[in-house]
Amino acid sequence: MRKIWLSSAMVAIAIATMLYPWPWLAVREGSQWRYAFPGWEGTSFTLRWTHSVEKEDWEEWFEVTEGGAIEITGTRFKTFGAGVPASAGKETHLEDGWVVMTGIDRVVDPLAVQTASAEHYRMRYAGHMFALSYASPPPIYTFSVRRAPLWRVLPALVRPWLS
C-alpha cells in the first residue's frame, strides 16, 4: 500500500510540474519560441556581438527583475564611436582595455534584437554561450519573461543545448 501511495505521489508531482505555469526567459522569433531558459527574478544573461563598424566585441548585461521585467544592468565595449555616451549608469570605468558601464538599471522589456550573421550575436546564460545569428535575412528576436507550463516550452528549452 505504501509503494502505491508513493508512486501515486510521484506521478502527481510530475504532472503538476509539467502543468504549472513557470516563468521562462523566452527568446522568440515572431510568435515562435526559439529558446527558453528558466526566468525567475534575478536571472541574468548577456548578449555579445561584434560591432559592425568598430569590429570589436560589445556586451550588454541583463537581469530579470521583480515582476518579470528585463532590465539592462551594464555594458562593456572597447572603443567609442558616434552615438556612444561618455558615461551611463552609476559607474563608468576602464577594465582590461574595456570601457565598462554599470548600474544602468533601465527596463528594456520586451527586448528586441536583430541578430545579423556578420555581427556574430551570442547569448550567455548560466555560463554557457549560445549562437543567435544563423540566417539571412537576420531574424529579430524578442526577449521577454513568459509564464507557461513545462510541456509547452520543452522544445525551446532543449533546443539551445542541441545546437
DSSP file (Angstrom, degrees, kcal/mol; ACC not computed):
  #  RESIDUE AA STRUCTURE BP1 BP2  ACC     N-H-->O    O-->H-N    N-H-->O    O-->H-N    TCO  KAPPA ALPHA  PHI   PSI    X-CA   Y-CA   Z-CA
    1    1 A M     >        0   0    0      0, 0.0     4,-2.2     0, 0.0     5,-0.2   0.000 360.0 360.0 360.0 -40.4    0.0    0.0    0.0
    2    2 A R  H  >  +     0   0    0      1,-0.2     4,-2.6     2,-0.2     5,-0.2   0.890 360.0  51.8 -64.4 -39.6    2.8    2.4    0.9
    3    3 A K  H  > S+     0   0    0      2,-0.2     4,-2.6     1,-0.2    -1,-0.2   0.881 109.1  50.3 -64.1 -39.0    4.5    1.8   -2.5
    4    4 A I  H  > S+     0   0    0      2,-0.2     4,-2.5     1,-0.2    -2,-0.2   0.924 112.1  47.3 -65.1 -43.9    1.3    2.6   -4.4
    5    5 A W  H  X S+     0   0    0     -4,-2.2     4,-2.4     2,-0.2    -2,-0.2   0.922 113.5  47.8 -63.1 -44.3    0.9    5.8   -2.4
    6    6 A L  H  X S+     0   0    0     -4,-2.6     4,-2.2     2,-0.2    -2,-0.2   0.912 112.9  48.2 -63.8 -43.5    4.5    6.8   -3.0
    7    7 A S  H  X S+     0   0    0     -4,-2.6     4,-2.1     2,-0.2    -1,-0.2   0.901 112.2  49.5 -63.2 -41.5    4.2    6.0   -6.8
    8    8 A S  H  X S+     0   0    0     -4,-2.5     4,-2.4     2,-0.2    -2,-0.2   0.893 110.2  50.8 -64.7 -40.6    0.9    8.0   -7.0
    9    9 A A  H  X S+     0   0    0     -4,-2.4     4,-2.3     2,-0.2    -2,-0.2   0.907 110.1  49.7 -64.5 -41.5    2.5   10.9   -5.2
   10   10 A M  H  X S+     0   0    0     -4,-2.2     4,-2.2     2,-0.2    -2,-0.2   0.894 111.5  48.4 -64.8 -40.3    5.5   10.9   -7.6
   11   11 A V  H  X S+     0   0    0     -4,-2.1     4,-2.5     2,-0.2    -2,-0.2   0.912 111.1  50.8 -65.0 -42.6    3.2   10.8  -10.6
   12   12 A A  H  X S+     0   0    0     -4,-2.4     4,-2.6     2,-0.2    -2,-0.2   0.901 110.8  48.6 -62.6 -41.3    1.1   13.7   -9.2
   13   13 A I  H  X S+     0   0    0     -4,-2.3     4,-2.5     2,-0.2    -1,-0.2   0.911 111.7  49.7 -64.8 -42.6    4.3   15.8   -8.7
   14   14 A A  H  X S+     0   0    0     -4,-2.2     4,-1.9     2,-0.2    -2,-0.2   0.916 112.8  46.5 -62.7 -43.5    5.5   15.0  -12.2
   15   15 A I  H  X S+     0   0    0     -4,-2.5     4,-1.7     2,-0.2    -2,-0.2   0.923 112.6  49.7 -65.4 -44.3    2.1   16.0  -13.7
   16   16 A A  H  X S+     0   0    0     -4,-2.6     4,-2.3     1,-0.2    -2,-0.2   0.898 109.7  52.0 -61.7 -40.2    1.9   19.2  -11.6
   17   17 A T  H  < S+     0   0    0     -4,-2.5   133,-0.7     1,-0.2    -1,-0.2   0.889 111.4  46.9 -62.8 -39.4    5.5   20.1  -12.7
   18   18 A M  H  < S+     0   0    0     -4,-1.9   133,-1.5    -5,-0.2   134,-0.3   0.799 119.7  39.1 -71.8 -28.9    4.5   19.7  -16.3
   19   19 A L  H  < S+     0   0    0     -4,-1.7    -2,-0.2   130,-0.2    -1,-0.2   0.693  88.6 100.4 -98.0 -21.4    1.3   21.7  -16.0
   20   20 A Y  S  < S-     0   0    0     -4,-2.3     2,-1.3    -5,-0.2   130,-0.6  -0.445  78.8-118.9 -69.6 135.5    2.3   24.6  -13.6
   21   21 A P  E     -A  149   0A   0      0, 0.0    -1,-0.1     0, 0.0    -2,-0.1  -0.607  38.8-172.7 -79.3  94.5    3.0   27.9  -15.5
   22   22 A W  E     -A  148   0A   0    126,-1.6   126,-2.3    -2,-1.3     2,-0.5  -0.427  30.9-100.9 -79.7 157.1    6.7   28.5  -14.6
   23   23 A P  E     -A  147   0A   0      0, 0.0    16,-2.4     0, 0.0     2,-0.4  -0.706  44.4-172.8 -81.2 129.2    8.4   31.8  -15.6
   24   24 A W  E     -AB 146  38A   0    122,-3.0   122,-2.6    -2,-0.5     2,-1.1  -0.963  30.8-129.5-123.7 138.5   10.6   31.4  -18.7
   25   25 A L  E     -AB 145  37A   0     12,-3.7    12,-1.5    -2,-0.4     2,-0.4  -0.786  40.3-157.8 -80.3 103.6   13.1   33.7  -20.3
   26   26 A A  E     -AB 144  36A   0    118,-3.1   118,-1.9    -2,-1.1     2,-0.6  -0.732  19.4-165.8 -94.0 130.3   11.6   33.4  -23.8
   27   27 A V  E     -AB 143  35A   0      8,-2.7     7,-2.5    -2,-0.4     8,-1.9  -0.945  26.2-177.9-112.1 105.9   13.7   34.1  -26.9
   28   28 A R  E     -AB 142  33A   0    114,-2.7   114,-2.7    -2,-0.6     2,-0.6  -0.805  32.7-154.8-114.5 147.5   11.1   34.3  -29.7
   29   29 A E  E >  S-AB 141  32A   0      3,-2.8     3,-1.6    -2,-0.3     2,-0.4  -0.938  82.3 -45.6-113.4 102.7   11.2   34.9  -33.4
   30   30 A G  T 3  S-     0   0    0     -2,-0.6   112,-0.1   110,-0.5    -2,-0.1  -0.610 123.5 -27.5  66.8-127.8    7.7   36.3  -34.1
   31   31 A S  T 3  S+     0   0    0     -2,-0.4     2,-0.4    -3,-0.1    -1,-0.3   0.531 118.4 102.5 -93.6  -7.1    5.4   34.1  -32.1
   32   32 A Q  E <  S-B   29   0A   0     -3,-1.6    -3,-2.8     1,-0.1     2,-0.7  -0.640  72.5-131.6 -81.7 127.1    7.7   31.0  -32.3
   33   33 A W  E     +B   28   0A   0     -2,-0.4    -5,-0.2    -5,-0.2     3,-0.1  -0.694  28.0 175.5 -77.0 114.7    9.7   30.2  -29.2
   34   34 A R  E     +     0   0A   0     -7,-2.5     2,-0.3    -2,-0.7    -6,-0.2   0.918  68.4   3.1 -83.1 -51.5   13.3   29.7  -30.4
   35   35 A Y  E     -B   27   0A   0     -8,-1.9    -8,-2.7   124,-0.1     2,-0.3  -0.942  61.1-165.4-132.8 154.5   14.9   29.2  -26.9
   36   36 A A  E     +B   26   0A   0    120,-1.9   -10,-0.2    -2,-0.3   -12,-0.0  -0.991   9.9 174.6-140.1 136.0   13.6   29.1  -23.4
   37   37 A F  E     -B   25   0A   0    -12,-1.5   -12,-3.7    -2,-0.3   120,-0.0  -0.960  48.0 -82.8-133.2 151.1   15.5   29.3  -20.2
   38   38 A P  E     -B   24   0A   0      0, 0.0   -14,-0.3     0, 0.0    -2,-0.0  -0.341  45.8-167.7 -52.8 134.4   14.4   29.4  -16.5
   39   39 A G        +     0   0    0    -16,-2.4   -15,-0.2   107,-0.1     3,-0.1  -0.225  22.9 150.0-128.4  45.0   13.4   33.1  -15.9
   40   40 A W    >   -     0   0    0    -17,-0.2     3,-2.2     1,-0.2    24,-0.3  -0.262  62.9 -71.9 -69.9 163.9   12.9   33.7  -12.2
   41   41 A E  T 3  S+     0   0    0      1,-0.3    24,-0.2    22,-0.1    -1,-0.2  -0.327 125.1  30.3 -53.6 133.6   13.6   37.0  -10.6
   42   42 A G  T 3  S+     0   0    0     22,-3.4    -1,-0.3     1,-0.3     2,-0.1   0.269  82.3 142.2  95.0 -10.7   17.4   37.5  -10.5
   43   43 A T    <   -     0   0    0     -3,-2.2    21,-2.9    21,-0.1    -1,-0.3  -0.429  32.9-164.8 -61.9 134.0   18.1   35.5  -13.7
   44   44 A S  E     +D   63   0B   0     19,-0.2    82,-0.5    -2,-0.1     2,-0.3  -0.903  15.0 171.1-124.3 154.4   20.8   37.2  -15.7
   45   45 A F  E     -DE  62 125B   0     17,-1.8    17,-2.9    -2,-0.3     2,-0.4  -0.975  19.4-138.2-153.6 161.9   22.1   36.8  -19.2
   46   46 A T  E     -DE  61 124B   0     78,-2.1    78,-2.8    -2,-0.3     2,-0.5  -0.964   3.3-152.9-125.7 139.4   24.5   38.6  -21.6
   47   47 A L  E     -DE  60 123B   0     13,-2.4    13,-2.2    -2,-0.4     2,-0.4  -0.950  19.7-176.8-107.2 134.3   24.2   39.5  -25.2
   48   48 A R  E     +DE  59 122B   0     74,-2.6    74,-2.9    -2,-0.5     2,-0.3  -0.990   9.5 155.8-133.2 139.5   27.5   39.7  -27.1
   49   49 A W  E     -D   58   0B   0      9,-2.0     9,-2.9    -2,-0.4     2,-0.6  -0.967  44.4-103.2-153.7 165.3   28.2   40.7  -30.7
   50   50 A T  E     -D   57   0B   0     69,-3.4     7,-0.3    -2,-0.3    71,-0.1  -0.871  43.9-118.6 -95.4 120.1   30.8   42.1  -33.0
   51   51 A H     >  -     0   0    0      5,-3.0     4,-1.9    -2,-0.6     5,-0.1  -0.347  16.8-134.2 -61.6 134.1   30.1   45.8  -33.7
   52   52 A S  T  4 S+     0   0    0      1,-0.2    -1,-0.1     2,-0.2    -2,-0.0   0.779  99.6  25.7 -65.6 -29.1   29.6   46.3  -37.5
   53   53 A V  T  4 S+     0   0    0      3,-0.1    -1,-0.2     1,-0.0    -2,-0.1   0.850 126.0  43.7 -99.1 -48.5   31.8   49.4  -37.7
   54   54 A E  T  4 S-     0   0    0      2,-0.1    -2,-0.2    25,-0.1     3,-0.1   0.777  88.2-145.8 -69.7 -27.4   34.3   49.0  -34.8
   55   55 A K     <  +     0   0    0     -4,-1.9     2,-0.3     1,-0.3    -3,-0.1   0.800  61.3 116.9  60.1  30.9   34.9   45.3  -35.5
   56   56 A E  S    S-     0   0    0     -5,-0.1    -5,-3.0    23,-0.1    -1,-0.3  -0.917  73.0-100.0-122.8 150.7   35.2   44.8  -31.7
   57   57 A D  E     -D   50   0B   0     -2,-0.3    21,-0.5    -7,-0.3     2,-0.3  -0.470  35.5-167.4 -70.8 141.8   33.0   42.8  -29.4
   58   58 A W  E     -D   49   0B   0     -9,-2.9    -9,-2.0    -2,-0.2     2,-0.3  -0.916   1.4-162.2-122.0 152.4   30.4   44.5  -27.4
   59   59 A E  E     -DF  48  76B   0     17,-2.3    17,-2.1    -2,-0.3     2,-0.4  -0.989   8.6-168.1-135.1 146.1   28.4   43.1  -24.4
   60   60 A E  E     -DF  47  75B   0    -13,-2.2   -13,-2.4    -2,-0.3     2,-0.4  -0.998  15.2-146.4-130.4 138.3   25.2   44.1  -22.7
   61   61 A W  E     -DF  46  74B   0     13,-3.0    12,-2.9    -2,-0.4    13,-1.2  -0.867  17.4-174.6-109.5 136.2   24.2   42.5  -19.4
   62   62 A F  E     -DF  45  72B   0    -17,-2.9   -17,-1.8    -2,-0.4     2,-0.3  -0.886   7.9-168.2-129.4 156.3   20.6   42.0  -18.4
   63   63 A E  E     -DF  44  71B   0      8,-2.2     8,-2.4    -2,-0.3     2,-0.5  -0.998  26.1-121.4-144.6 144.4   18.6   40.7  -15.4
   64   64 A V  E     - F   0  70B   0    -21,-2.9   -22,-3.4    -2,-0.3     6,-0.2  -0.760  38.7-160.0 -83.4 124.9   15.1   39.7  -14.8
   65   65 A T    >   -     0   0    0      4,-3.2     3,-2.3    -2,-0.5     4,-0.3  -0.373  35.1 -59.8 -99.6 178.3   13.6   41.9  -12.1
   66   66 A E  T 3  S+     0   0    0      1,-0.3     3,-0.4     2,-0.2    -1,-0.2  -0.345 127.3  29.0 -56.5 134.1   10.7   41.6   -9.7
   67   67 A G  T 3  S-     0   0    0      1,-0.2    -1,-0.3    -3,-0.1    -2,-0.0   0.407 127.5 -82.7  89.4  -1.9    7.5   41.2  -11.7
   68   68 A G  S <  S+     0   0    0     -3,-2.3    77,-0.5     1,-0.2     2,-0.2   0.688  81.5 146.5  83.7  18.5    9.4   39.6  -14.6
   69   69 A A        -     0   0    0     -3,-0.4    -4,-3.2    -4,-0.3     2,-0.5  -0.600  46.7-125.4 -86.6 151.1   10.7   42.6  -16.4
   70   70 A I  E     -F   64   0B   0     -6,-0.2    38,-2.7    -2,-0.2     2,-0.4  -0.838  29.2-172.1 -96.7 132.4   14.0   42.6  -18.2
   71   71 A E  E     -FG  63 107B   0     -8,-2.4    -8,-2.2    -2,-0.5     2,-0.5  -0.971  24.4-129.8-125.9 136.6   16.4   45.3  -17.2
   72   72 A I  E     +FG  62 106B   0     34,-2.8    34,-1.8    -2,-0.4   -10,-0.3  -0.762  27.6 176.7 -81.5 128.2   19.8   46.3  -18.8
   73   73 A T  E     -     0   0B   0    -12,-2.9    31,-1.9    -2,-0.5    30,-1.1   0.687  55.7 -23.2-106.2 -24.1   22.3   46.5  -15.9
   74   74 A G  E     -FG  61 102B   0    -13,-1.2   -13,-3.0    28,-0.2    -1,-0.3  -0.990  48.4-150.1-173.3 174.2   25.5   47.2  -17.7
   75   75 A T  E     -FG  60 101B   0     26,-2.3    26,-2.8    -2,-0.3     2,-0.3  -0.974   4.5-161.8-151.9 160.7   27.6   47.2  -20.9
   76   76 A R  E     +FG  59 100B   0    -17,-2.1   -17,-2.3    -2,-0.3     2,-0.3  -0.985  16.4 157.0-149.4 145.6   31.2   46.9  -22.0
   77   77 A F  E     - G   0  99B   0     22,-1.8    22,-3.9    -2,-0.3   -19,-0.2  -0.952  37.4-129.3-157.8 167.8   33.0   47.8  -25.2
   78   78 A K  S    S+     0   0    0    -21,-0.5     2,-0.3    -2,-0.3   -20,-0.1   0.742  82.5  33.4-101.2 -25.8   36.5   48.6  -26.4
   79   79 A T        -     0   0    0     20,-0.1     2,-0.3   -23,-0.0    -1,-0.2  -0.969  67.8-128.8-136.6 149.4   36.1   51.8  -28.5
   80   80 A F        +     0   0    0     -2,-0.3     2,-0.3    -3,-0.1     6,-0.0  -0.680  33.5 164.6 -89.9 147.5   33.9   54.9  -28.6
   81   81 A G    >   -     0   0    0     -2,-0.3     3,-1.9     4,-0.1     2,-0.0  -0.834  47.4 -45.9-145.2-174.9   32.1   55.9  -31.7
   82   82 A A  T 3  S+     0   0    0     -2,-0.3    -1,-0.0     1,-0.3     0, 0.0  -0.330 124.5  17.4 -59.1 134.4   29.3   58.2  -32.9
   83   83 A G  T 3  S+     0   0    0      1,-0.3    -1,-0.3    -3,-0.0    -3,-0.0   0.363  90.7 124.3  87.3  -5.6   26.3   57.9  -30.7
   84   84 A V    <   -     0   0    0     -3,-1.9    -1,-0.3     1,-0.0    -4,-0.0  -0.778  61.4-126.4 -90.1 125.1   28.0   56.2  -27.7
   85   85 A P        -     0   0    0      0, 0.0     3,-0.1     0, 0.0    -4,-0.1  -0.318   9.8-127.6 -68.6 154.1   27.6   58.2  -24.5
   86   86 A A  S    S+     0   0    0      1,-0.2     2,-0.3    -6,-0.0    -2,-0.0   0.761  91.6   0.4 -70.9 -24.9   30.6   59.2  -22.5
   87   87 A S        -     0   0    0     14,-0.0     2,-0.3     5,-0.0    -1,-0.2  -0.983  63.6-177.6-157.8 158.2   29.0   57.6  -19.4
   88   88 A A        +     0   0    0     -2,-0.3     3,-0.4    -3,-0.1    14,-0.3  -0.980  52.6   5.6-154.5 152.9   25.9   55.7  -18.4
   89   89 A G  S    S-     0   0    0     -2,-0.3    14,-0.3     1,-0.2    15,-0.2  -0.311 107.9 -46.1  72.5-155.6   24.5   54.3  -15.2
   90   90 A K  S    S+     0   0    0     12,-1.4     2,-0.4     1,-0.2    13,-0.2   0.723 121.5  26.2 -89.3 -23.9   26.1   54.8  -11.9
   91   91 A E  E     -H  102   0B   0     11,-1.9    11,-2.5    -3,-0.4     2,-0.4  -0.996  52.0-176.2-146.9 137.3   29.7   54.0  -12.8
   92   92 A T  E     +H  101   0B   0     -2,-0.4     2,-0.3     9,-0.2     9,-0.2  -0.998  26.2 147.6-128.7 126.8   31.9   54.1  -15.9
   93   93 A H  E     -H  100   0B   0      7,-2.4     7,-3.3    -2,-0.4     2,-0.4  -0.962  45.5-104.3-151.6 166.7   35.5   52.8  -15.7
   94   94 A L  E     +H   99   0B   0     -2,-0.3     2,-0.3     5,-0.2     5,-0.2  -0.797  34.6 176.2 -95.6 138.5   38.2   51.1  -17.7
   95   95 A E  E >   -H   98   0B   0      3,-2.6     3,-1.8    -2,-0.4    -2,-0.0  -0.889  67.7 -27.7-147.0 111.6   38.9   47.5  -17.1
   96   96 A D  T 3  S-     0   0    0     -2,-0.3     3,-0.1     1,-0.3    -2,-0.0   0.863 127.4 -45.0  51.5  42.4   41.5   45.4  -19.1
   97   97 A G  T 3  S+     0   0    0      1,-0.3     2,-0.4   -19,-0.0    -1,-0.3   0.468 117.6 112.8  84.6   1.6   41.0   47.6  -22.2
   98   98 A W  E <   - H   0  95B   0     -3,-1.8    -3,-2.6   -22,-0.0     2,-0.6  -0.845  66.2-133.0-106.4 143.2   37.2   47.7  -21.9
   99   99 A V  E     -GH  77  94B   0    -22,-3.9   -22,-1.8    -2,-0.4     2,-0.5  -0.870  32.2-163.3 -86.8 121.2   35.0   50.7  -21.2
  100  100 A V  E     -GH  76  93B   0     -7,-3.3    -7,-2.4    -2,-0.6     2,-0.5  -0.936  13.6-173.2-115.7 126.7   32.6   49.3  -18.5
  101  101 A M  E     +GH  75  92B   0    -26,-2.8   -26,-2.3    -2,-0.5     2,-0.3  -0.979  14.5 173.9-119.2 119.7   29.3   51.0  -17.6
  102  102 A T  E     +GH  74  91B   0    -11,-2.5   -11,-1.9    -2,-0.5   -12,-1.4  -0.786  50.9  44.0-123.0 166.3   27.4   49.5  -14.7
  103  103 A G  E     +     0   0B   0    -30,-1.1   -29,-0.2    -2,-0.3    -1,-0.2   0.777  62.4 137.0  73.2  27.1   24.3   50.4  -12.7
  104  104 A I  E     +     0   0B   0    -31,-1.9   -31,-0.2   -15,-0.2   -15,-0.2   0.952  27.4 174.2 -69.3 -48.5   22.3   51.3  -15.8
  105  105 A D  E     +     0   0B   0    -33,-0.2     2,-0.4     1,-0.2   -32,-0.2   0.867  16.0 151.0  45.8  57.2   19.3   49.5  -14.4
  106  106 A R  E     -G   72   0B   0    -34,-1.8   -34,-2.8     2,-0.0     2,-0.2  -0.973  48.6-117.9-121.6 130.2   16.8   50.5  -17.1
  107  107 A V  E     +G   71   0B   0     -2,-0.4   -36,-0.3   -36,-0.3   -38,-0.0  -0.474  33.0 171.8 -67.8 131.4   13.8   48.4  -18.1
  108  108 A V        +     0   0    0    -38,-2.7   -37,-0.1    -2,-0.2    -1,-0.1  -0.320  22.6 180.0-132.3  47.3   14.0   47.2  -21.7
  109  109 A D        +     0   0    0    -39,-0.2     2,-0.1     1,-0.1    35,-0.1  -0.889  66.4  26.6-111.8 125.2   11.1   44.8  -21.8
  110  110 A P  S    S-     0   0    0      0, 0.0     2,-0.6     0, 0.0    34,-0.2   0.585  89.0-155.2 -77.0 155.6   10.4   43.4  -24.2
  111  111 A L  E     -C  143   0A   0     32,-2.3    32,-3.3    -2,-0.1     2,-0.5  -0.871   7.6-165.5 -99.8 120.8   13.9   43.5  -25.7
  112  112 A A  E     +C  142   0A   0     -2,-0.6     2,-0.4    30,-0.2    30,-0.2  -0.924   9.3 177.6-110.7 131.3   14.1   43.2  -29.5
  113  113 A V  E     -C  141   0A   0     28,-2.8    28,-3.1    -2,-0.5     2,-0.7  -0.995  24.8-145.2-136.0 127.3   17.4   42.4  -31.2
  114  114 A Q  E     -C  140   0A   0     -2,-0.4     2,-1.2    26,-0.3    26,-0.2  -0.846  20.5-154.2 -90.8 117.0   18.1   41.9  -34.9
  115  115 A T        -     0   0    0     24,-2.4    19,-0.4    -2,-0.7    20,-0.4  -0.622  11.8-168.9-101.0  77.8   20.8   39.2  -34.9
  116  116 A A    > > -     0   0    0     -2,-1.2     3,-0.9    22,-0.2     5,-0.7  -0.380  25.1-131.0 -67.4 140.9   22.7   39.7  -38.1
  117  117 A S  G > 5S+     0   0    0     18,-0.4     3,-1.5     1,-0.2    -1,-0.1   0.875 105.2  60.1 -58.9 -40.7   25.2   36.9  -39.1
  118  118 A A  G 3 5S+     0   0    0      1,-0.3    -1,-0.2     2,-0.1    -2,-0.0   0.772 103.5  51.9 -62.7 -25.8   28.0   39.4  -39.7
  119  119 A E  G < 5S-     0   0    0     -3,-0.9   -69,-3.4   -70,-0.1    -1,-0.3   0.506 100.4-138.4 -90.8  -4.5   27.8   40.6  -36.1
  120  120 A H  T < 5 -     0   0    0     -3,-1.5    -3,-0.1    -4,-0.4     2,-0.1   0.921  22.7-154.7  51.2  57.5   28.0   37.0  -34.7
  121  121 A Y      < +     0   0    0     -5,-0.7    11,-2.7   -72,-0.1    12,-1.4  -0.416  17.8 177.2 -67.7 135.1   25.4   37.5  -32.0
  122  122 A R  E     -EI  48 131B   0    -74,-2.9   -74,-2.6     9,-0.2     2,-0.4  -0.953  20.1-147.2-135.7 156.5   25.7   35.2  -29.0
  123  123 A M  E     -EI  47 130B   0      7,-2.6     7,-2.9    -2,-0.3     2,-0.5  -0.990   7.7-154.2-123.8 130.8   23.8   34.9  -25.7
  124  124 A R  E     +EI  46 129B   0    -78,-2.8   -78,-2.1    -2,-0.4     2,-0.4  -0.924  21.0 167.5-105.4 126.9   25.5   33.8  -22.4
  125  125 A Y  E >   -EI  45 128B   0      3,-2.6     3,-2.0    -2,-0.5   -80,-0.1  -0.990  68.3 -12.3-139.1 127.8   23.2   32.1  -19.9
  126  126 A A  T 3  S-     0   0    0    -82,-0.5     3,-0.1    -2,-0.4   -81,-0.1   0.845 129.6 -51.9  51.6  39.5   24.4   30.2  -16.8
  127  127 A G  T 3  S+     0   0    0      1,-0.2     2,-0.4     0, 0.0    -1,-0.3   0.509 116.6 110.1  81.1   4.1   28.0   30.2  -18.1
  128  128 A H  E <   -I  125   0B   0     -3,-2.0    -3,-2.6     2,-0.0     2,-0.4  -0.904  59.8-138.5-115.8 142.9   27.1   28.8  -21.5
  129  129 A M  E     -I  124   0B   0     -2,-0.4     2,-0.4    -5,-0.2    -5,-0.2  -0.848  17.4-169.7-102.9 133.6   27.3   30.6  -24.8
  130  130 A F  E     -I  123   0B   0     -7,-2.9    -7,-2.6    -2,-0.4     2,-0.2  -0.983  22.3-122.9-125.2 131.9   24.5   30.1  -27.4
  131  131 A A  E     +I  122   0B   0     -2,-0.4    -9,-0.2    -9,-0.2   -10,-0.1  -0.500  27.6 174.6 -72.3 137.2   24.6   31.3  -31.0
  132  132 A L        +     0   0    0    -11,-2.7     2,-0.5    -2,-0.2   -10,-0.2   0.651  59.0  79.6-111.5 -28.3   21.8   33.6  -32.1
  133  133 A S        +     0   0    0    -12,-1.4   -17,-0.1     1,-0.2     3,-0.1  -0.704  47.9 125.1 -84.4 125.0   23.0   34.6  -35.6
  134  134 A Y        +     0   0    0     -2,-0.5     2,-0.3   -19,-0.4    -1,-0.2   0.480  54.3  48.3-152.1 -13.0   22.2   31.9  -38.1
  135  135 A A        -     0   0    0    -20,-0.4   -18,-0.4     4,-0.1    -1,-0.3  -0.864  68.6-103.1-138.7 164.9   20.2   33.1  -41.1
  136  136 A S  S    S+     0   0    0     -2,-0.3   -20,-0.0     2,-0.1    -3,-0.0  -0.995 105.7  42.6-130.4 128.4   19.7   35.6  -43.7
  137  137 A P  S    S-     0   0    0      0, 0.0    -1,-0.1     0, 0.0    -2,-0.0   0.526 110.9-113.8 -66.9 154.0   17.7   37.8  -43.6
  138  138 A P        -     0   0    0      0, 0.0   -22,-0.2     0, 0.0    -2,-0.1  -0.366  30.2-123.2 -64.8 133.0   18.7   38.2  -39.9
  139  139 A P        -     0   0    0      0, 0.0   -24,-2.4     0, 0.0     2,-0.6  -0.368  12.0-130.0 -72.8 154.6   15.9   37.3  -37.5
  140  140 A I  E     - C   0 114A   0    -26,-0.2  -110,-0.5    -2,-0.1     2,-0.4  -0.940  25.4-159.2-103.1 118.1   14.6   39.7  -35.0
  141  141 A Y  E     -AC  29 113A   0    -28,-3.1   -28,-2.8    -2,-0.6     2,-0.5  -0.796   4.6-153.4 -98.6 139.7   14.5   38.0  -31.6
  142  142 A T  E     -AC  28 112A   0   -114,-2.7  -114,-2.7    -2,-0.4     2,-0.5  -0.965   6.9-157.9-112.6 124.6   12.3   39.2  -28.8
  143  143 A F  E     +AC  27 111A   0    -32,-3.3   -32,-2.3    -2,-0.5     2,-0.3  -0.887  31.2 136.3-102.0 127.3   13.4   38.5  -25.2
  144  144 A S  E     -A   26   0A   0   -118,-1.9  -118,-3.1    -2,-0.5     2,-0.6  -0.975  54.2-102.9-159.6 164.7   10.7   38.6  -22.5
  145  145 A V  E     +A   25   0A   0    -77,-0.5     2,-0.4    -2,-0.3  -120,-0.2  -0.869  41.5 178.4 -98.0 126.1    9.6   36.6  -19.5
  146  146 A R  E     -A   24   0A   0   -122,-2.6  -122,-3.0    -2,-0.6     2,-0.5  -0.962  25.4-133.1-126.6 142.1    6.5   34.4  -20.2
  147  147 A R  E     +A   23   0A   0     -2,-0.4  -125,-0.1  -124,-0.2    -2,-0.0  -0.845  43.3 144.4 -95.2 130.0    4.7   32.1  -17.8
  148  148 A A  E     -A   22   0A   0   -126,-2.3  -126,-1.6    -2,-0.5     2,-0.1  -0.983  50.7 -95.5-159.5 152.4    4.0   28.7  -19.4
  149  149 A P  E >>  -A   21   0A   0      0, 0.0     3,-1.2     0, 0.0     4,-1.1  -0.408  39.4-113.1 -70.7 152.4    3.8   25.0  -18.4
  150  150 A L  H >> S+     0   0    0   -133,-0.7     4,-1.2  -130,-0.6     3,-0.6   0.858 113.4  61.0 -53.3 -41.6    6.9   22.9  -19.0
  151  151 A W  H 34 S+     0   0    0   -133,-1.5    -1,-0.3     1,-0.2  -132,-0.1   0.817 103.8  50.9 -61.2 -29.9    5.2   20.8  -21.6
  152  152 A R  H <4 S+     0   0    0     -3,-1.2    -1,-0.2  -134,-0.3     4,-0.2   0.795 117.3  37.0 -77.6 -27.7    4.6   23.9  -23.9
  153  153 A V  H <X S+     0   0    0     -4,-1.1     4,-2.3    -3,-0.6     3,-0.3   0.447  84.0 105.7-103.2  -0.8    8.2   25.1  -23.7
  154  154 A L  H  X S+     0   0    0     -4,-1.2     4,-2.0     1,-0.2     5,-0.2   0.865  80.1  48.7 -52.4 -46.5   10.0   21.8  -23.8
  155  155 A P  H  > S+     0   0    0      0, 0.0     4,-2.3     0, 0.0    -1,-0.2   0.925 115.8  44.3 -60.0 -42.0   11.2   22.0  -27.4
  156  156 A A  H  4 S+     0   0    0     -3,-0.3  -120,-1.9     1,-0.2    -2,-0.2   0.765 112.2  54.0 -72.4 -25.2   12.6   25.6  -26.9
  157  157 A L  H  < S+     0   0    0     -4,-2.3     4,-0.3  -122,-0.3    -1,-0.2   0.838 115.9  37.4 -75.1 -34.4   14.1   24.5  -23.5
  158  158 A V  H >X S+     0   0    0     -4,-2.0     3,-1.1    -5,-0.2     4,-0.8   0.810 100.4  77.6 -85.9 -33.6   16.0   21.6  -25.2
  159  159 A R  H >X S+     0   0    0     -4,-2.3     3,-1.2     1,-0.3     4,-1.1   0.841  89.1  53.1 -50.8 -47.0   16.9   23.4  -28.5
  160  160 A P  H 34 S+     0   0    0      0, 0.0    -1,-0.3     0, 0.0     3,-0.2   0.834 108.1  52.1 -63.2 -27.5   19.8   25.6  -27.2
  161  161 A W  H <4 S+     0   0    0     -3,-1.1    -2,-0.2    -4,-0.3    -3,-0.1   0.633 109.8  49.1 -81.7 -14.0   21.6   22.5  -25.7
  162  162 A L  H <<        0   0    0     -3,-1.2    -1,-0.2    -4,-0.8    -3,-0.1   0.607 360.0 360.0 -97.1 -15.1   21.4   20.7  -29.0
  163  163 A S     <        0   0    0     -4,-1.1    -1,-0.2    -3,-0.2    -2,-0.1   0.481 360.0 360.0 -72.4 360.0   22.7   23.5  -31.2
